Amino acid sequence: MGGQLAKRLLAVQVFLTLSAWVSGLIILNAWWIVDIIILPKRPLLAIACFAFKIGLLLVPLRVDPPSLVKRFLRFSLVAGKKLWQWLGWHPVAFCSYAVDGLPAGLKHTRILASSAAFWAPVMRHMWWWLGIRPVSRKCFATLLAKGRSVALCPGGIKEVLYMERGREVAYLRKRYGFVRMALQAGAPLVPVFAFGQSDMYSYCRLFYDFPKHLIPRAQWARLARRIGYVPMIIWGWCFSFMPKQVPLYIVVGKPIPVPKVEQPSAEQVEDYLQRFIAEEERIFRQHREAAGQAGVELTVY
């Protein structure tokens, strides 16, 4: 009886912990919008909330996390491992506070994410401690110069705008920046494809999926690029922030050797981008049946 109670308590802890990574970012970013809405009627409250959040944003990112936060980071990783079979999901943790059992090569890897994530008080520090950095040319170059591996999703906002249910989408054909950075650093390009990630959450892109035609799509897309993310509602298992019970099948392709060229030409960048796209397509074709997605097609824009 005691063992069952302990398992249930662990399940509740895991539910709250893993949900916090998704819900925290959404809620804290939405807090800015709430302040703007209440500003006309409750100006003092709105100004106080603005001041509080700005104060949190001024706290340097390069500070050590409190001991409680360190335990939270470690628990997030361990909880994901324990629930791998149940959820088919695992948190990506590339940091010095949650690297127990992590392959040695990934301990020096950093993930680049939209700079919009770093406008969310509290969560910006959590993401930083987890090994996530804002995606910028300067940050990209600095990490590569230090010999670190960099993980990013080149498609970004455009890929979110193009994604559709029932098929896989990759926005790559005009993404020259990451290839140019790789050439300047002489860093190999490593294609990776995660089968199943598109089914982990349901989503509704506001003013894009619903309500439609309220804002012209071209203007809405420009706004999304300007603010750095696509406003959307997402929900997973039982309409919560937990991902659905979907198996992930992640394939890491063969590294594409890249020469070090300080000033790569447009032709060189195009050549290595096409090699990268071809390898992504090969990975998808070769592994989609084993991943249980034999009937799914990949569209590369």
Summary of the structure (lengths in Angstrom):
residues: 301
radius of gyration: 20.6
end to end distance: 54.8
largest distance: 67.8
contacts: 814
relative contact order: 0.12
helix: 51%
strand: 12%
